[in-house]
Amino acid sequence: MRMGVFAEALARWADVDLAVVPVAGGCVEITPFLQSLDLRLSPVSWDRRPDTRYALLSRIADPAARLQAFKAYGKPTLANALTARVAENIGQLAGDGRYDLVHIGRSYMLPLARFLPEKTPMTLDLDEDDRASFASRAVLARRSGNCFLADWLDQEGHACDGMITAMASRLRRAFTASIRECENLARRHPGVRFETVANAVQIPRHAPRIEAGRSILFVGSLGYEPNADSILWFARTIMPQLRTRFGRCRLTIAGANPPSAVRALDRHPDIRVLGFVDDLAEVYRRASLLVAPMQAGGGTRIKVLEAAAFGVATVASPQAADGLFTPRQPWGWICRRPSDFVAACADALSDPRERDRRGKLGYRSVTRQYSRDAVVSRLATLLQECCG
């Protein structure tokens, strides 16, 4: 969704060629959205095989030696298939001064800039502070006793940060979704000009809510480990306590690529796992409450913004609420401990007036600060400035 905002902003003032290398999975296709922007999809030759160094280090049997080799490798795992051949292919697309601006989505795509003409202006969208995001996941791994995974995750973040350092002199501007993360990145990379560009949502047409007061909703890409871990924790830890305290309530889980452990939750009579949902409007209309219990990751949570756009209040961890709502501007409830989640969900489900009040606060805030039209207009101006 965020890359779509950047594509729309660029298309407002430029002819845009879109080169897609789906390192995080998925396929390359012209969607109705891309057609509406009149973007040209530029083919990139890519065989999905890791480069030789990563293939070799992956075969090292000793974990400590494998980690040391990964540190020397200097790139995050997601970049392992961005070989010199792929980067050269991107460079050939750019040609000699063919483009007034090249925009790169996410830090792990920076290896593709190696063969771009040196004078070509470049911008980078980080979305989140990858080093901090991986560090938060490392903390959870250490708590569970997996020190090797924790050290590996820490190195993933340092590798992302190292690539920003290496390309700093060539970046006209870099963008993040969170003010706090923008400030942290600016301190670490004083040579790069950082801007906060919020995640944005389309404000839906008003439609009456049809929720029955007992429906809890979780939305998120379930192929992303922090999302899957958080909803497993909520379903196994919070839902049983909530039923004891409040009575029967229903949990609906929506998101692409649920792992087997999340799919197994569908066996419970009060839990429904939908998987990928093409249009979430009806799901939000039926939700009494959104839960966002993430303990790791970064950026701002689009799911919280979407829920607020439909007038749905949120029960969230501090990580999920960060940069969006606070106790002084309560779109929902912020919870640190399991007992806080149980109490907040029970209070929200038993008090429709308070739930509705917070939902309306969220709707007003999102309409003012996070509407897609407003964010795209500001971003289009920022990107055009980068062309000089």
Order of alpha helices (4+ residues) and beta strands (2+ residues): alpha-beta-alpha-beta-alpha-alpha-alpha-beta-beta-alpha-alpha-beta-alpha-beta-beta-alpha-alpha-beta-alpha-beta-alpha-beta-alpha-beta-alpha-beta-alpha-alpha-alpha
